[in-house]
Amino acid sequence: ETVNAAAGGAEHSAVTTSGGHMFTFGWGRYGNLGHGHCDDVHVPQRVEALVQKNVFAKEPICGWRHSAALTDEGRLWTFG
C-alpha cells in the first residue's frame, strides 16, 4: 500500500492509503484518533473500526480535536 493523502490537525495526523485504510497518530486525548481510547499514539496505527465496517477511506480530515474519513462513497466517518 502507498499513502494517497495526508492531513494534520492541532497535534495529530492522519493518512489514507491506496488500499483504503486510514492510519492516525499523535495526540489522542479526546478520542480523535479513532482507536477507541484516548491515549497518544506515536507510530501510525490503522483505524480498525473502519476496517471492521468495510469502509474504503479515500481522504483523511483533521481538525482541532477531531478527525474524519471521507469514503469512496462520499460518506463521512468522524472521531473525537
All heavy atoms as a GROMACS GRO file, in nm:
protein
  607
    1GLU      N    1   0.084  -0.119   0.000
    1GLU     CA    2   0.000   0.000   0.000
    1GLU      C    3   0.088   0.125   0.000
    1GLU      O    4   0.193   0.126   0.063
    1GLU     CB    5  -0.088   0.004   0.125
    1GLU     CG    6  -0.203  -0.092   0.121
    1GLU     CD    7  -0.291  -0.081   0.245
    1GLU    OE1    8  -0.259  -0.149   0.343
    1GLU    OE2    9  -0.388  -0.003   0.239
    2THR      N   10   0.040   0.227  -0.065
    2THR     CA   11   0.109   0.355  -0.064
    2THR      C   12   0.017   0.461  -0.004
    2THR      O   13  -0.105   0.446  -0.005
    2THR     CB   14   0.150   0.398  -0.206
    2THR    OG1   15   0.033   0.405  -0.288
    2THR    CG2   16   0.248   0.298  -0.266
    3VAL      N   17   0.076   0.568   0.046
    3VAL     CA   18  -0.002   0.678   0.101
    3VAL      C   19  -0.061   0.759  -0.014
    3VAL      O   20   0.011   0.801  -0.106
    3VAL     CB   21   0.085   0.767   0.192
    3VAL    CG1   22   0.009   0.893   0.233
    3VAL    CG2   23   0.131   0.690   0.314
    4ASN      N   24  -0.191   0.782  -0.010
    4ASN     CA   25  -0.260   0.862  -0.112
    4ASN      C   26  -0.282   1.006  -0.068
    4ASN      O   27  -0.278   1.097  -0.149
    4ASN     CB   28  -0.396   0.800  -0.147
    4ASN     CG   29  -0.384   0.685  -0.244
    4ASN    OD1   30  -0.276   0.656  -0.294
    4ASN    ND2   31  -0.494   0.619  -0.269
    5ALA      N   32  -0.310   1.023   0.062
    5ALA     CA   33  -0.341   1.158   0.111
    5ALA      C   34  -0.303   1.166   0.258
    5ALA      O   35  -0.300   1.066   0.329
    5ALA     CB   36  -0.490   1.188   0.093
    6ALA      N   37  -0.273   1.289   0.303
    6ALA     CA   38  -0.236   1.312   0.442
    6ALA      C   39  -0.303   1.440   0.491
    6ALA      O   40  -0.332   1.530   0.413
    6ALA     CB   41  -0.085   1.324   0.456
    7ALA      N   42  -0.327   1.444   0.623
    7ALA     CA   43  -0.387   1.563   0.685
    7ALA      C   44  -0.328   1.582   0.823
    7ALA      O   45  -0.288   1.484   0.888
    7ALA     CB   46  -0.539   1.547   0.694
    8GLY      N   47  -0.322   1.706   0.868
    8GLY     CA   48  -0.271   1.736   1.000
    8GLY      C   49  -0.369   1.820   1.079
    8GLY      O   50  -0.430   1.911   1.025
    9GLY      N   51  -0.383   1.786   1.207
    9GLY     CA   52  -0.469   1.863   1.297
    9GLY      C   53  -0.384   1.943   1.393
    9GLY      O   54  -0.267   1.969   1.368
   10ALA      N   55  -0.443   1.980   1.506
   10ALA     CA   56  -0.372   2.059   1.606
   10ALA      C   57  -0.248   1.985   1.655
   10ALA      O   58  -0.139   2.043   1.657
   10ALA     CB   59  -0.464   2.092   1.722
   11GLU      N   60  -0.263   1.860   1.694
   11GLU     CA   61  -0.150   1.782   1.744
   11GLU      C   62  -0.161   1.635   1.704
   11GLU      O   63  -0.115   1.546   1.775
   11GLU     CB   64  -0.139   1.796   1.896
   11GLU     CG   65  -0.110   1.939   1.938
   11GLU     CD   66  -0.087   1.953   2.087
   11GLU    OE1   67  -0.028   1.863   2.148
   11GLU    OE2   68  -0.130   2.056   2.141
   12HIS      N   69  -0.223   1.609   1.590
   12HIS     CA   70  -0.235   1.473   1.540
   12HIS      C   71  -0.239   1.475   1.388
   12HIS      O   72  -0.258   1.580   1.327
   12HIS     CB   73  -0.360   1.404   1.597
   12HIS     CG   74  -0.489   1.462   1.547
   12HIS    ND1   75  -0.534   1.587   1.585
   12HIS    CD2   76  -0.583   1.411   1.464
   12HIS    CE1   77  -0.651   1.610   1.526
   12HIS    NE2   78  -0.682   1.504   1.453
   13SER      N   79  -0.216   1.358   1.329
   13SER     CA   80  -0.213   1.347   1.183
   13SER      C   81  -0.286   1.221   1.139
   13SER      O   82  -0.308   1.129   1.218
   13SER     CB   83  -0.068   1.340   1.134
   13SER     OG   84   0.002   1.455   1.172
   14ALA      N   85  -0.322   1.217   1.012
   14ALA     CA   86  -0.389   1.101   0.954
   14ALA      C   87  -0.346   1.086   0.808
   14ALA      O   88  -0.319   1.185   0.740
   14ALA     CB   89  -0.541   1.116   0.962
   15VAL      N   90  -0.339   0.962   0.764
   15VAL     CA   91  -0.311   0.935   0.622
   15VAL      C   92  -0.409   0.828   0.574
   15VAL      O   93  -0.458   0.747   0.653
   15VAL     CB   94  -0.166   0.887   0.599
   15VAL    CG1   95  -0.066   0.993   0.640
   15VAL    CG2   96  -0.138   0.757   0.670
   16THR      N   97  -0.438   0.830   0.446
   16THR     CA   98  -0.515   0.722   0.384
   16THR      C   99  -0.425   0.658   0.279
   16THR      O  100  -0.335   0.722   0.224
   16THR     CB  101  -0.646   0.772   0.320
   16THR    OG1  102  -0.619   0.884   0.236
   16THR    CG2  103  -0.746   0.813   0.427
   17THR      N  104  -0.453   0.531   0.253
   17THR     CA  105  -0.367   0.454   0.163
   17THR      C  106  -0.440   0.409   0.038
   17THR      O  107  -0.564   0.418   0.030
   17THR     CB  108  -0.314   0.329   0.235
   17THR    OG1  109  -0.424   0.240   0.261
   17THR    CG2  110  -0.243   0.364   0.365
   18SER      N  111  -0.363   0.357  -0.056
   18SER     CA  112  -0.420   0.306  -0.181
   18SER      C  113  -0.516   0.190  -0.156
   18SER      O  114  -0.605   0.165  -0.237
   18SER     CB  115  -0.307   0.262  -0.274
   18SER     OG  116  -0.225   0.164  -0.211
   19GLY      N  117  -0.501   0.122  -0.044
   19GLY     CA  118  -0.590   0.011  -0.009
   19GLY      C  119  -0.714   0.054   0.067
   19GLY      O  120  -0.795  -0.028   0.108
   20GLY      N  121  -0.730   0.185   0.087
   20GLY     CA  122  -0.849   0.236   0.155
   20GLY      C  123  -0.841   0.236   0.306
   20GLY      O  124  -0.942   0.254   0.373
   21HIS      N  125  -0.722   0.217   0.360
   21HIS     CA  126  -0.706   0.219   0.505
   21HIS      C  127  -0.670   0.359   0.552
   21HIS      O  128  -0.610   0.437   0.480
   21HIS     CB  129  -0.598   0.120   0.549
   21HIS     CG  130  -0.633  -0.021   0.519
   21HIS    ND1  131  -0.556  -0.100   0.438
   21HIS    CD2  132  -0.737  -0.097   0.557
   21HIS    CE1  133  -0.611  -0.219   0.428
   21HIS    NE2  134  -0.722  -0.220   0.500
   22MET      N  135  -0.708   0.388   0.677
   22MET     CA  136  -0.672   0.514   0.739
   22MET      C  137  -0.584   0.485   0.860
   22MET      O  138  -0.616   0.397   0.939
   22MET     CB  139  -0.796   0.592   0.781
   22MET     CG  140  -0.768   0.727   0.841
   22MET     SD  141  -0.923   0.822   0.856
   22MET     CE  142  -0.866   0.963   0.951
   23PHE      N  143  -0.474   0.558   0.870
   23PHE     CA  144  -0.382   0.548   0.982
   23PHE      C  145  -0.378   0.682   1.053
   23PHE      O  146  -0.374   0.786   0.986
   23PHE     CB  147  -0.241   0.513   0.934
   23PHE     CG  148  -0.227   0.374   0.879
   23PHE    CD1  149  -0.270   0.343   0.751
   23PHE    CD2  150  -0.169   0.274   0.956
   23PHE    CE1  151  -0.256   0.215   0.700
   23PHE    CE2  152  -0.155   0.145   0.906
   23PHE     CZ  153  -0.199   0.115   0.778
   24THR      N  154  -0.382   0.681   1.186
   24THR     CA  155  -0.376   0.805   1.263
   24THR      C  156  -0.268   0.794   1.370
   24THR      O  157  -0.231   0.684   1.412
   24THR     CB  158  -0.511   0.838   1.329
   24THR    OG1  159  -0.546   0.732   1.419
   24THR    CG2  160  -0.621   0.859   1.227
   25PHE      N  161  -0.219   0.911   1.412
   25PHE     CA  162  -0.117   0.912   1.516
   25PHE      C  163  -0.105   1.053   1.573
   25PHE      O  164  -0.149   1.150   1.511
   25PHE     CB  165   0.019   0.864   1.462
   25PHE     CG  166   0.064   0.933   1.337
   25PHE    CD1  167   0.159   1.033   1.342
   25PHE    CD2  168   0.012   0.898   1.214
   25PHE    CE1  169   0.202   1.098   1.227
   25PHE    CE2  170   0.055   0.961   1.097
   25PHE     CZ  171   0.150   1.061   1.104
   26GLY      N  172  -0.049   1.060   1.694
   26GLY     CA  173  -0.033   1.189   1.761
   26GLY      C  174  -0.112   1.193   1.891
   26GLY      O  175  -0.132   1.091   1.957
   27TRP      N  176  -0.156   1.312   1.925
   27TRP     CA  177  -0.229   1.338   2.049
   27TRP      C  178  -0.370   1.281   2.038
   27TRP      O  179  -0.444   1.315   1.946
   27TRP     CB  180  -0.232   1.489   2.070
   27TRP     CG  181  -0.278   1.538   2.202
   27TRP    CD1  182  -0.228   1.505   2.324
   27TRP    CD2  183  -0.382   1.633   2.226
   27TRP    NE1  184  -0.293   1.574   2.423
   27TRP    CE2  185  -0.389   1.654   2.365
   27TRP    CE3  186  -0.468   1.704   2.144
   27TRP    CZ2  187  -0.479   1.741   2.423
   27TRP    CZ3  188  -0.558   1.790   2.202
   27TRP    CH2  189  -0.562   1.809   2.340
   28GLY      N  190  -0.409   1.194   2.132
   28GLY     CA  191  -0.540   1.128   2.123
   28GLY      C  192  -0.633   1.156   2.238
   28GLY      O  193  -0.729   1.081   2.258
   29ARG      N  194  -0.609   1.259   2.314
   29ARG     CA  195  -0.680   1.285   2.440
   29ARG      C  196  -0.832   1.283   2.428
   29ARG      O  197  -0.902   1.244   2.521
   29ARG     CB  198  -0.635   1.419   2.496
   29ARG     CG  199  -0.697   1.449   2.628
   29ARG     CD  200  -0.637   1.572   2.690
   29ARG     NE  201  -0.693   1.593   2.823
   29ARG     CZ  202  -0.659   1.690   2.901
   29ARG    NH1  203  -0.567   1.776   2.864
   29ARG    NH2  204  -0.715   1.704   3.018
   30TYR      N  205  -0.887   1.325   2.318
   30TYR     CA  206  -1.033   1.333   2.302
   30TYR      C  207  -1.091   1.223   2.212
   30TYR      O  208  -1.202   1.236   2.163
   30TYR     CB  209  -1.072   1.471   2.249
   30TYR     CG  210  -1.037   1.580   2.347
   30TYR    CD1  211  -0.917   1.652   2.335
   30TYR    CD2  212  -1.120   1.609   2.455
   30TYR    CE1  213  -0.884   1.750   2.427
   30TYR    CE2  214  -1.087   1.707   2.548
   30TYR     CZ  215  -0.968   1.776   2.534
   30TYR     OH  216  -0.934   1.872   2.625
   31GLY      N  217  -1.014   1.116   2.192
   31GLY     CA  218  -1.062   1.008   2.106
   31GLY      C  219  -1.052   1.042   1.959
   31GLY      O  220  -1.108   0.972   1.875
   32ASN      N  221  -0.980   1.148   1.927
   32ASN     CA  222  -0.974   1.198   1.791
   32ASN      C  223  -0.896   1.109   1.694
   32ASN      O  224  -0.900   1.131   1.574
   32ASN     CB  225  -0.915   1.339   1.788
   32ASN     CG  226  -0.785   1.350   1.864
   32ASN    OD1  227  -0.777   1.307   1.979
   32ASN    ND2  228  -0.684   1.406   1.804
   33LEU      N  229  -0.830   1.004   1.745
   33LEU     CA  230  -0.755   0.916   1.656
   33LEU      C  231  -0.840   0.800   1.604
   33LEU      O  232  -0.801   0.732   1.509
   33LEU     CB  233  -0.630   0.862   1.727
   33LEU     CG  234  -0.531   0.968   1.773
   33LEU    CD1  235  -0.414   0.902   1.845
   33LEU    CD2  236  -0.483   1.055   1.658
   34GLY      N  237  -0.954   0.776   1.668
   34GLY     CA  238  -1.045   0.671   1.620
   34GLY      C  239  -1.008   0.530   1.662
   34GLY      O  240  -1.056   0.434   1.603
   35HIS      N  241  -0.925   0.516   1.767
   35HIS     CA  242  -0.880   0.383   1.809
   35HIS      C  243  -0.959   0.328   1.928
   35HIS      O  244  -0.924   0.223   1.981
   35HIS     CB  245  -0.730   0.386   1.842
   35HIS     CG  246  -0.646   0.427   1.726
   35HIS    ND1  247  -0.644   0.358   1.606
   35HIS    CD2  248  -0.562   0.533   1.710
   35HIS    CE1  249  -0.562   0.418   1.522
   35HIS    NE2  250  -0.511   0.524   1.583
   36GLY      N  251  -1.060   0.399   1.971
   36GLY     CA  252  -1.141   0.350   2.082
   36GLY      C  253  -1.083   0.379   2.219
   36GLY      O  254  -1.127   0.322   2.318
   37HIS      N  255  -0.983   0.465   2.224
   37HIS     CA  256  -0.923   0.505   2.352
   37HIS      C  257  -0.875   0.650   2.338
   37HIS      O  258  -0.885   0.709   2.229
   37HIS     CB  259  -0.807   0.413   2.391
   37HIS     CG  260  -0.698   0.403   2.289
   37HIS    ND1  261  -0.608   0.506   2.263
   37HIS    CD2  262  -0.664   0.303   2.206
   37HIS    CE1  263  -0.523   0.469   2.171
   37HIS    NE2  264  -0.556   0.346   2.133
   38CYS      N  265  -0.827   0.704   2.446
   38CYS     CA  266  -0.783   0.844   2.446
   38CYS      C  267  -0.632   0.857   2.470
   38CYS      O  268  -0.584   0.959   2.520
   38CYS     CB  269  -0.860   0.924   2.551
   38CYS     SG  270  -1.035   0.938   2.513
   39ASP      N  271  -0.557   0.754   2.434
   39ASP     CA  272  -0.412   0.755   2.450
   39ASP      C  273  -0.345   0.820   2.329
   39ASP      O  274  -0.398   0.816   2.219
   39ASP     CB  275  -0.358   0.613   2.465
   39ASP     CG  276  -0.414   0.540   2.586
   39ASP    OD1  277  -0.446   0.608   2.686
   39ASP    OD2  278  -0.426   0.417   2.580
   40ASP      N  279  -0.226   0.875   2.353
   40ASP     CA  280  -0.145   0.924   2.242
   40ASP      C  281  -0.087   0.804   2.168
   40ASP      O  282  -0.058   0.700   2.228
   40ASP     CB  283  -0.031   1.011   2.294
   40ASP     CG  284  -0.080   1.140   2.361
   40ASP    OD1  285  -0.198   1.174   2.345
   40ASP    OD2  286   0.001   1.203   2.430
   41VAL      N  287  -0.068   0.818   2.039
   41VAL     CA  288  -0.010   0.713   1.956
   41VAL      C  289   0.107   0.774   1.880
   41VAL      O  290   0.088   0.872   1.806
   41VAL     CB  291  -0.115   0.655   1.857
   41VAL    CG1  292  -0.053   0.556   1.763
   41VAL    CG2  293  -0.229   0.591   1.934
   42HIS      N  294   0.226   0.719   1.898
   42HIS     CA  295   0.346   0.779   1.842
   42HIS      C  296   0.389   0.719   1.708
   42HIS      O  297   0.477   0.774   1.641
   42HIS     CB  298   0.460   0.771   1.943
   42HIS     CG  299   0.427   0.839   2.072
   42HIS    ND1  300   0.422   0.976   2.084
   42HIS    CD2  301   0.392   0.789   2.192
   42HIS    CE1  302   0.387   1.008   2.208
   42HIS    NE2  303   0.368   0.896   2.276
   43VAL      N  304   0.327   0.609   1.670
   43VAL     CA  305   0.355   0.544   1.542
   43VAL      C  306   0.222   0.528   1.470
   43VAL      O  307   0.122   0.491   1.532
   43VAL     CB  308   0.420   0.404   1.566
   43VAL    CG1  309   0.442   0.332   1.436
   43VAL    CG2  310   0.550   0.419   1.642
   44PRO      N  311   0.215   0.557   1.340
   44PRO     CA  312   0.086   0.543   1.269
   44PRO      C  313   0.020   0.408   1.295
   44PRO      O  314   0.083   0.303   1.284
   44PRO     CB  315   0.127   0.558   1.122
   44PRO     CG  316   0.251   0.642   1.126
   44PRO     CD  317   0.323   0.599   1.251
   45GLN      N  318  -0.107   0.413   1.333
   45GLN     CA  319  -0.184   0.293   1.364
   45GLN      C  320  -0.311   0.293   1.280
   45GLN      O  321  -0.381   0.394   1.269
   45GLN     CB  322  -0.218   0.293   1.513
   45GLN     CG  323  -0.287   0.169   1.561
   45GLN     CD  324  -0.309   0.171   1.712
   45GLN    OE1  325  -0.273   0.264   1.781
   45GLN    NE2  326  -0.372   0.067   1.763
   46ARG      N  327  -0.341   0.177   1.220
   46ARG     CA  328  -0.459   0.166   1.135
   46ARG      C  329  -0.586   0.179   1.219
   46ARG      O  330  -0.595   0.124   1.329
   46ARG     CB  331  -0.458   0.032   1.063
   46ARG     CG  332  -0.568   0.018   0.960
   46ARG     CD  333  -0.548  -0.100   0.872
   46ARG     NE  334  -0.565  -0.223   0.949
   46ARG     CZ  335  -0.560  -0.344   0.895
   46ARG    NH1  336  -0.536  -0.359   0.766
   46ARG    NH2  337  -0.576  -0.450   0.970
   47VAL      N  338  -0.685   0.249   1.168
   47VAL     CA  339  -0.813   0.265   1.237
   47VAL      C  340  -0.896   0.140   1.207
   47VAL      O  341  -0.958   0.127   1.101
   47VAL     CB  342  -0.886   0.394   1.190
   47VAL    CG1  343  -1.019   0.409   1.262
   47VAL    CG2  344  -0.798   0.516   1.215
   48GLU      N  345  -0.895   0.048   1.303
   48GLU     CA  346  -0.959  -0.083   1.285
   48GLU      C  347  -1.110  -0.075   1.275
   48GLU      O  348  -1.172  -0.160   1.211
   48GLU     CB  349  -0.917  -0.178   1.397
   48GLU     CG  350  -0.768  -0.212   1.396
   48GLU     CD  351  -0.722  -0.283   1.268
   48GLU    OE1  352  -0.802  -0.358   1.207
   48GLU    OE2  353  -0.606  -0.261   1.230
   49ALA      N  354  -1.172   0.025   1.336
   49ALA     CA  355  -1.318   0.039   1.328
   49ALA      C  356  -1.363   0.054   1.182
   49ALA      O  357  -1.468   0.002   1.143
   49ALA     CB  358  -1.365   0.157   1.411
   50LEU      N  359  -1.283   0.123   1.102
   50LEU     CA  360  -1.318   0.139   0.960
   50LEU      C  361  -1.299   0.009   0.884
   50LEU      O  362  -1.378  -0.024   0.795
   50LEU     CB  363  -1.233   0.250   0.898
   50LEU     CG  364  -1.253   0.390   0.956
   50LEU    CD1  365  -1.156   0.489   0.892
   50LEU    CD2  366  -1.396   0.437   0.938
   51VAL      N  367  -1.197  -0.068   0.920
   51VAL     CA  368  -1.173  -0.198   0.856
   51VAL      C  369  -1.289  -0.291   0.886
   51VAL      O  370  -1.340  -0.360   0.797
   51VAL     CB  371  -1.039  -0.258   0.905
   51VAL    CG1  372  -1.020  -0.399   0.851
   51VAL    CG2  373  -0.922  -0.170   0.868
   52GLN      N  374  -1.333  -0.295   1.012
   52GLN     CA  375  -1.442  -0.383   1.053
   52GLN      C  376  -1.573  -0.351   0.982
   52GLN      O  377  -1.657  -0.439   0.961
   52GLN     CB  378  -1.461  -0.375   1.204
   52GLN     CG  379  -1.345  -0.432   1.281
   52GLN     CD  380  -1.354  -0.405   1.430
   52GLN    OE1  381  -1.449  -0.345   1.479
   52GLN    NE2  382  -1.253  -0.449   1.503
   53LYS      N  383  -1.591  -0.226   0.944
   53LYS     CA  384  -1.714  -0.184   0.874
   53LYS      C  385  -1.697  -0.185   0.722
   53LYS      O  386  -1.783  -0.139   0.647
   53LYS     CB  387  -1.754  -0.042   0.918
   53LYS     CG  388  -1.791  -0.032   1.064
   53LYS     CD  389  -1.924  -0.097   1.090
   53LYS     CE  390  -1.967  -0.074   1.234
   53LYS     NZ  391  -2.096  -0.133   1.262
   54ASN      N  392  -1.583  -0.238   0.673
   54ASN     CA  393  -1.553  -0.244   0.529
   54ASN      C  394  -1.557  -0.106   0.463
   54ASN      O  395  -1.607  -0.091   0.351
   54ASN     CB  396  -1.646  -0.340   0.457
   54ASN     CG  397  -1.622  -0.483   0.499
   54ASN    OD1  398  -1.508  -0.525   0.515
   54ASN    ND2  399  -1.729  -0.556   0.521
   55VAL      N  400  -1.506  -0.006   0.533
   55VAL     CA  401  -1.503   0.131   0.482
   55VAL      C  402  -1.376   0.152   0.402
   55VAL      O  403  -1.267   0.119   0.447
   55VAL     CB  404  -1.509   0.232   0.599
   55VAL    CG1  405  -1.484   0.373   0.551
   55VAL    CG2  406  -1.644   0.221   0.668
   56PHE      N  407  -1.389   0.206   0.282
   56PHE     CA  408  -1.274   0.244   0.200
   56PHE      C  409  -1.251   0.393   0.222
   56PHE      O  410  -1.324   0.477   0.170
   56PHE     CB  411  -1.300   0.214   0.052
   56PHE     CG  412  -1.178   0.231  -0.035
   56PHE    CD1  413  -1.103   0.121  -0.072
   56PHE    CD2  414  -1.139   0.357  -0.079
   56PHE    CE1  415  -0.991   0.136  -0.153
   56PHE    CE2  416  -1.028   0.373  -0.159
   56PHE     CZ  417  -0.953   0.263  -0.195
   57ALA      N  418  -1.152   0.424   0.303
   57ALA     CA  419  -1.122   0.564   0.336
   57ALA      C  420  -1.044   0.627   0.220
   57ALA      O  421  -0.937   0.580   0.183
   57ALA     CB  422  -1.042   0.572   0.464
   58LYS      N  423  -1.099   0.733   0.165
   58LYS     CA  424  -1.038   0.799   0.050
   58LYS      C  425  -0.956   0.921   0.090
   58LYS      O  426  -0.850   0.946   0.036
   58LYS     CB  427  -1.150   0.841  -0.047
   58LYS     CG  428  -1.102   0.903  -0.175
   58LYS     CD  429  -1.219   0.932  -0.266
   58LYS     CE  430  -1.172   1.004  -0.392
   58LYS     NZ  431  -1.285   1.038  -0.478
   59GLU      N  432  -1.010   0.999   0.185
   59GLU     CA  433  -0.943   1.124   0.223
   59GLU      C  434  -0.949   1.144   0.375
   59GLU      O  435  -1.055   1.136   0.434
   59GLU     CB  436  -1.013   1.241   0.154
   59GLU     CG  437  -0.947   1.374   0.178
   59GLU     CD  438  -1.017   1.486   0.104
   59GLU    OE1  439  -1.083   1.460   0.001
   59GLU    OE2  440  -1.006   1.601   0.150
   60PRO      N  441  -0.833   1.171   0.438
   60PRO     CA  442  -0.832   1.199   0.581
   60PRO      C  443  -0.859   1.347   0.606
   60PRO      O  444  -0.822   1.432   0.524
   60PRO     CB  445  -0.689   1.163   0.623
   60PRO     CG  446  -0.609   1.197   0.502
   60PRO     CD  447  -0.698   1.168   0.383
   61ILE      N  448  -0.924   1.376   0.717
   61ILE     CA  449  -0.952   1.514   0.757
   61ILE      C  450  -0.918   1.526   0.905
   61ILE      O  451  -0.958   1.441   0.984
   61ILE     CB  452  -1.100   1.550   0.734
   61ILE    CG1  453  -1.137   1.530   0.587
   61ILE    CG2  454  -1.131   1.691   0.781
   61ILE    CD1  455  -1.285   1.517   0.561
   62CYS      N  456  -0.843   1.629   0.943
   62CYS     CA  457  -0.808   1.651   1.083
   62CYS      C  458  -0.846   1.792   1.123
   62CYS      O  459  -0.816   1.887   1.051
   62CYS     CB  460  -0.658   1.632   1.105
   62CYS     SG  461  -0.600   1.464   1.086
   63GLY      N  462  -0.910   1.804   1.238
   63GLY     CA  463  -0.946   1.934   1.292
   63GLY      C  464  -0.875   1.958   1.424
   63GLY      O  465  -0.775   1.893   1.455
   64TRP      N  466  -0.928   2.046   1.503
   64TRP     CA  467  -0.867   2.081   1.630
   64TRP      C  468  -0.863   1.961   1.724
   64TRP      O  469  -0.757   1.924   1.773
   64TRP     CB  470  -0.945   2.198   1.692
   64TRP     CG  471  -0.891   2.240   1.825
   64TRP    CD1  472  -0.949   2.219   1.947
   64TRP    CD2  473  -0.769   2.309   1.850
   64TRP    NE1  474  -0.870   2.271   2.047
   64TRP    CE2  475  -0.758   2.327   1.990
   64TRP    CE3  476  -0.666   2.357   1.769
   64TRP    CZ2  477  -0.650   2.390   2.050
   64TRP    CZ3  478  -0.559   2.421   1.830
   64TRP    CH2  479  -0.552   2.438   1.968
   65ARG      N  480  -0.978   1.900   1.750
   65ARG     CA  481  -0.984   1.784   1.840
   65ARG      C  482  -1.069   1.672   1.780
   65ARG      O  483  -1.137   1.599   1.852
   65ARG     CB  484  -1.042   1.826   1.975
   65ARG     CG  485  -0.949   1.920   2.049
   65ARG     CD  486  -1.003   1.958   2.183
   65ARG     NE  487  -0.906   2.040   2.254
   65ARG     CZ  488  -0.934   2.112   2.361
   65ARG    NH1  489  -1.056   2.112   2.410
   65ARG    NH2  490  -0.840   2.182   2.419
   66HIS      N  491  -1.064   1.660   1.650
   66HIS     CA  492  -1.140   1.555   1.584
   66HIS      C  493  -1.070   1.513   1.455
   66HIS      O  494  -0.980   1.582   1.406
   66HIS     CB  495  -1.283   1.602   1.553
   66HIS     CG  496  -1.288   1.715   1.454
   66HIS    ND1  497  -1.264   1.845   1.490
   66HIS    CD2  498  -1.310   1.715   1.320
   66HIS    CE1  499  -1.275   1.922   1.382
   66HIS    NE2  500  -1.301   1.846   1.278
   67SER      N  501  -1.111   1.400   1.404
   67SER     CA  502  -1.064   1.350   1.274
   67SER      C  503  -1.184   1.296   1.199
   67SER      O  504  -1.287   1.265   1.259
   67SER     CB  505  -0.962   1.238   1.291
   67SER     OG  506  -0.849   1.280   1.361
   68ALA      N  507  -1.168   1.282   1.070
   68ALA     CA  508  -1.276   1.226   0.989
   68ALA      C  509  -1.215   1.152   0.870
   68ALA      O  510  -1.102   1.179   0.828
   68ALA     CB  511  -1.370   1.336   0.940
   69ALA      N  512  -1.292   1.059   0.818
   69ALA     CA  513  -1.254   0.985   0.698
   69ALA      C  514  -1.365   1.004   0.595
   69ALA      O  515  -1.481   0.970   0.622
   69ALA     CB  516  -1.234   0.838   0.729
   70LEU      N  517  -1.329   1.058   0.481
   70LEU     CA  518  -1.422   1.068   0.369
   70LEU      C  519  -1.407   0.940   0.287
   70LEU      O  520  -1.296   0.903   0.250
   70LEU     CB  521  -1.392   1.190   0.284
   70LEU     CG  522  -1.483   1.214   0.164
   70LEU    CD1  523  -1.627   1.238   0.209
   70LEU    CD2  524  -1.433   1.331   0.082
   71THR      N  525  -1.518   0.871   0.263
   71THR     CA  526  -1.511   0.742   0.194
   71THR      C  527  -1.524   0.756   0.043
   71THR      O  528  -1.560   0.862  -0.008
   71THR     CB  529  -1.622   0.647   0.244
   71THR    OG1  530  -1.747   0.690   0.190
   71THR    CG2  531  -1.628   0.642   0.394
   72ASP      N  532  -1.497   0.646  -0.025
   72ASP     CA  533  -1.512   0.644  -0.170
   72ASP      C  534  -1.658   0.657  -0.212
   72ASP      O  535  -1.687   0.689  -0.327
   72ASP     CB  536  -1.452   0.516  -0.228
   72ASP     CG  537  -1.517   0.389  -0.177
   72ASP    OD1  538  -1.577   0.391  -0.066
   72ASP    OD2  539  -1.509   0.287  -0.246
   73GLU      N  540  -1.752   0.637  -0.120
   73GLU     CA  541  -1.895   0.652  -0.148
   73GLU      C  542  -1.948   0.790  -0.108
   73GLU      O  543  -2.068   0.815  -0.112
   73GLU     CB  544  -1.974   0.544  -0.074
   73GLU     CG  545  -1.941   0.403  -0.120
   73GLU     CD  546  -2.013   0.297  -0.039
   73GLU    OE1  547  -2.053   0.326   0.076
   73GLU    OE2  548  -2.028   0.185  -0.091
   74GLY      N  549  -1.858   0.879  -0.062
   74GLY     CA  550  -1.899   1.013  -0.023
   74GLY      C  551  -1.955   1.023   0.118
   74GLY      O  552  -2.015   1.124   0.154
   75ARG      N  553  -1.935   0.922   0.199
   75ARG     CA  554  -1.980   0.925   0.339
   75ARG      C  555  -1.869   0.978   0.427
   75ARG      O  556  -1.752   0.969   0.393
   75ARG     CB  557  -2.023   0.786   0.384
   75ARG     CG  558  -2.145   0.740   0.306
   75ARG     CD  559  -2.194   0.609   0.355
   75ARG     NE  560  -2.313   0.574   0.277
   75ARG     CZ  561  -2.401   0.487   0.315
   75ARG    NH1  562  -2.386   0.423   0.429
   75ARG    NH2  563  -2.504   0.461   0.240
   76LEU      N  564  -1.907   1.027   0.544
   76LEU     CA  565  -1.812   1.086   0.637
   76LEU      C  566  -1.819   1.014   0.771
   76LEU      O  567  -1.926   1.008   0.832
   76LEU     CB  568  -1.840   1.235   0.654
   76LEU     CG  569  -1.737   1.316   0.730
   76LEU    CD1  570  -1.606   1.322   0.653
   76LEU    CD2  571  -1.790   1.457   0.756
   77TRP      N  572  -1.707   0.960   0.817
   77TRP     CA  573  -1.696   0.896   0.948
   77TRP      C  574  -1.613   0.988   1.035
   77TRP      O  575  -1.506   1.035   0.992
   77TRP     CB  576  -1.627   0.761   0.935
   77TRP     CG  577  -1.709   0.658   0.862
   77TRP    CD1  578  -1.738   0.654   0.730
   77TRP    CD2  579  -1.774   0.545   0.920
   77TRP    NE1  580  -1.817   0.546   0.700
   77TRP    CE2  581  -1.840   0.477   0.815
   77TRP    CE3  582  -1.780   0.494   1.049
   77TRP    CZ2  583  -1.911   0.361   0.836
   77TRP    CZ3  584  -1.852   0.378   1.069
   77TRP    CH2  585  -1.917   0.311   0.964
   78THR      N  586  -1.658   1.015   1.157
   78THR     CA  587  -1.588   1.111   1.243
   78THR      C  588  -1.545   1.047   1.376
   78THR      O  589  -1.608   0.952   1.423
   78THR     CB  590  -1.674   1.235   1.273
   78THR    OG1  591  -1.793   1.194   1.342
   78THR    CG2  592  -1.711   1.306   1.144
   79PHE      N  593  -1.440   1.104   1.435
   79PHE     CA  594  -1.386   1.060   1.563
   79PHE      C  595  -1.352   1.180   1.648
   79PHE      O  596  -1.301   1.279   1.597
   79PHE     CB  597  -1.258   0.976   1.545
   79PHE     CG  598  -1.261   0.883   1.429
   79PHE    CD1  599  -1.191   0.913   1.314
   79PHE    CD2  600  -1.336   0.768   1.434
   79PHE    CE1  601  -1.193   0.828   1.206
   79PHE    CE2  602  -1.339   0.682   1.326
   79PHE     CZ  603  -1.268   0.711   1.211
   80GLY      N  604  -1.374   1.169   1.778
   80GLY     CA  605  -1.334   1.275   1.871
   80GLY      C  606  -1.448   1.367   1.906
   80GLY      O  607  -1.558   1.359   1.861
   0.00000   0.00000   0.00000
